[in-house]
Amino acid sequence: QVQLVQSGAEVKKTGASVKVSCKASGYGFTGYYIHWVRQAPGQGLEWMGWINPSSGGTKYAQKFQGRVTLTRDTSIRTAYMELSRLRSDDTALYYCAREMGAMVIAFDNWGQGTLVTVSS
Amino acid sequence: DTQMTQSPPSLSASVGDRVTITCQASQDISNHLNWYQQKSGRAPKLLIYDTSNLEIGVPSRFSGSGSGTDFTFTINSLQPEDFATYYCQHYDDVPSVTFGPGTKVDLK
């Protein structure tokens, strides 16, 4: 079955960077875009961007332009989200999600989430 | 960018009730509207895509309708496991993605 397994929780200092991984299994990794979505404590869902695992092409939400970098390693079926210049309001649960494909941008499989805590 | 609003922000309902949530877009988004359920501490779950298509394995008591700027999500005969927060999500041709602010459904 399709699975997305994310790396473990991180605690970072203000100004640092964090890199979260998302390992895919159970489907053709290069055939489906991976998106990243975050959720601050008690808040709603916020889309960050996507990566095309086949080409490496990316699109970032304007809010995160210049601070987020999405990459992938097809040899190990893993996508990465790196967020730099961390602030306290970046404290959130970060999810990777698979786009369902067939021209529909809906997320049919999600990782378990990675909690990133930013403190001074 | 298209803005998404959801109403109500929260509602209280009883088992067996019919629940309706609306999502409004700031401009015409065709049928590019999806709905998710999120339970506390869990990742969101896709329920409906492209306005009215039920995701595989999702019970038929969930349904969606609408077009253009106004969309509706309905739960017919609310079940105990349906108490959760529900989000609409829009996508465009870029594609970029926008989530609605969510509607929390709790027990009356």
Interface residues (C-beta under 8 A of the other chain):
Chain A: H35 V37 G44 L45 E46 W47 W50 K59 A61 Q62 Y95 A97 M100 V104 I105 A106 F107 D108 W110 G111 Q112 G113
Chain B: D1 H32 N34 Y36 Q38 A43 P44 K45 L46 Y49 D50 E55 Y87 Q89 Y91 V94 P95 S96 V97 T98 F99 G100 P101 G102
